[in-house]
């Protein structure tokens, strides 16, 4: 069951505050533990990586051959391979459409200016192991980097005794260049600083547990990262035209991720909220992760009955959810009112799992309200740019005095001199 809250200007704000408070799961103890691991790897290099890998995973760090990826691909069920190939094609197409290219043009002064756009040299992709093995995340993290032109993509995953074939097959499909069996905070630190046969990367992306997230936060600056992701969340805006069965299913699809996951319905219909609650009870009864879903919905799920769709949109922007579904009579009409969301799904036939797996846009999205200023992972995340300036005597001469004046106003006489000497 979920709590149904009539919006009155205060009660709904209490629900939003509770959602934000759940990110306090990152405890000081985790940060302290991770800090010691990261510093040890930074100081000692590979011996520290080896020591912590043996301690936590009871295995040595190891290179996983590309032949092993080929074998995993061959061993995976054909329907799974077909689904991953289809998803990969859509992800590749989406990012190719977004790809920014180098450009030069003539400035108003007559000089040539522009920007060189190029992929990063080396990227690390963290892939969880064990029960949290998600081949879809391999596709979503690697393919945009490939489209960007990243020269080398290194996937790391915990060195479990039985590596997940679906994950390794996805790595082959996506085009991973190297695969290394190493996990945890030590893997993050190794990629950030370099350790033995594990090279330093320019950027580190990919999901992980609280220890991995803390390590990514701590190494940021030595290496770029995608984001520090919090618990998953979905927010649905619906009016009386929506099907409660669909809404319940979509709320549950996020609630099953984690006991800290958040699933919220904003609706203009109290009757719909009650019908969704009944559907949640019914559907939870036959789904496999019912205990997790029940905890998630009890602690971080609710239905808020809003006085208008405009109020619902305003609340949605305040929450800035990872996933936002709009199930109204005319969902596209409400889209211009949405400013803060990781991904928006329009209409009853665009459920959030479509985005998680197959549509093409990335499922690596900002959480915990950070959609106010962060964007989804995409090809843009793996690009860097350089400015280009090319003037001649004829184009520099008419503006030289402006440059000298600006430099002298800042008391940077050597800057002014750099221009002046060219015209003596």
C-alpha positions, 0 to 999 in steps of 0.5 A, a space after each residue: 500500500 502507498 500513502 495518499 496525501 491531499 496537496 495542501 501546500 504543506 503535506 506534499 512538501 513533507 513527502 518531498 523532504 523525506 525523499 531527499 533525506 534518504 540519501 543520508 545512507 552514505 555514512 561516515 564509516 563508509 567514507 572513512 573506509 573508502 578513504 583508507 583504500 583510495 589513499 593506499 592505492 594512490 601511495 602503494 599502487 598495485 600491491 594495495 589493489 591486490 591486497 584489498 581484492 584478496 580481502 574482499 573478493 578472495 581472488 587475485 585481480 586479473 586480465 579477462 581475455 577478449 576470447 573469454 568475451 567471445 565465449 560468453 557471447 557464444 554461450 548466451 541464449 540467442 533471444 538474449 543476444 538478439 535483444 542486446 543487439 537490438 538495444 545496442 543498435 538503438 543506443 548507437 543510433 541515438 548517440 550518433 544523432 547527438 554527436 557534436 562535430 568540430 567546426 570553424 568559421 569566420 569571426 566578425 573581425 575576419 579571423 578564423 575561430 572554431 572548436 575541435 571536438 574529440 573523444 577522450 583517450 581512455 575511459 574506465 567502465 565499472 560493472 557490478 558483479 554478483 547478483 547485481 549484474 546488469 548487461 544493459 548498463 554495459 551497453 549504456 555506458 560503453 556505446 556512447 563512449 565508442 560513438 564519441 571516439 574514445 580510443 580505449 575503453 576498459 571495463 572492470 568487474 569484480 573477479 568472481 569465480 563465475 563471471 556473468 556471461 550476459 555481462 561479458 557478452 554485452 561487453 563484446 557487443 558494445 566494443 570494450 577494448 580490455 576487461 579486468 577482473 577487479 572491483 570495489 573501491 580499489 578498482 576505482 582508485 586503480 583507474 584513477 591513479 594507475 596501478 600495475 597493469 591497470 592503467 589510469 583513465 581520463 574518466 570513470 563511469 558506471 554504477 556500483 554500491 555505496 563503497 564504489 560511489 564513495 570512491 568515485 566521489 573521492 577520486 573526482 579531480 584526479 579523474 572525471 566521473 559520470 555522477 554519484 548516483 543515489 537510489 532509483 526514483 520514478 515520478 508519475 503525473 497522471 489524470 483521470 484518463 490514466 490506467 491505474 494498472 499501468 501506473 501501479 506496474 511502473 511504480 513497482 518497476 522502480 520500487 523493486 530496485 532497492 528499499 531506498 527507491 522512491 516511487 511517487 504518483 502526482 494525480 488530479 484524481 483521488 479515485 485514480 490514486 485509490 485505484 492505483 493503491 489497490 493495483 499495487 497490492 494486487 500486483 505485488 502479490 505475484 512479483 518476485 521482489 515483493 519484500 523490497 517493493 513493500 519496504 520501498 513503497 511504505 517508506 518512500 512511496 506515495 500518491 499526492 492528489 494535486 489541485 491541477 496538472 500545473 501544480 503537479 508539474 511544479 512539484 515534479 520540478 521541485 523533486 527533479 526525479 530521475 524518471 518522470 512519466 506523464 500519463 495524461 490525456 495529452 501528455 505532450 501538452 505538459 512537456 513544456 512545463 517540465 524543467 527538471 527530470 533525468 528522462 521524460 516518458 510520454 504517454 501510456 505506451 512509453 513505460 520507464 523500462 523501455 528507456 532502461 533497456 531499448 529506446 536508445 537514450 541512456 539509463 544513467 540518469 541524475 538522481 536525488 534532485 540533481 536533475 536540476 543541474 546534471 544531464 543524462 550520460 550520453 556521447 557528450 559525456 565522453 567528448 572534450 573540446 579545444 578552441 581554435 584561433 587563427 588571425 592574420 596581420 590584416 585581421 589583428 591590426 584593426 583590433 590591436 588597440 582594444 586588446 592593449 586597452 583591456 590588458 592595461 586595464 588589468 595591469 597585465 603589461 606583458 599581455 599588452 606588449 605581446 600585441 604591441 611588439 607585432 606592430 612596431 
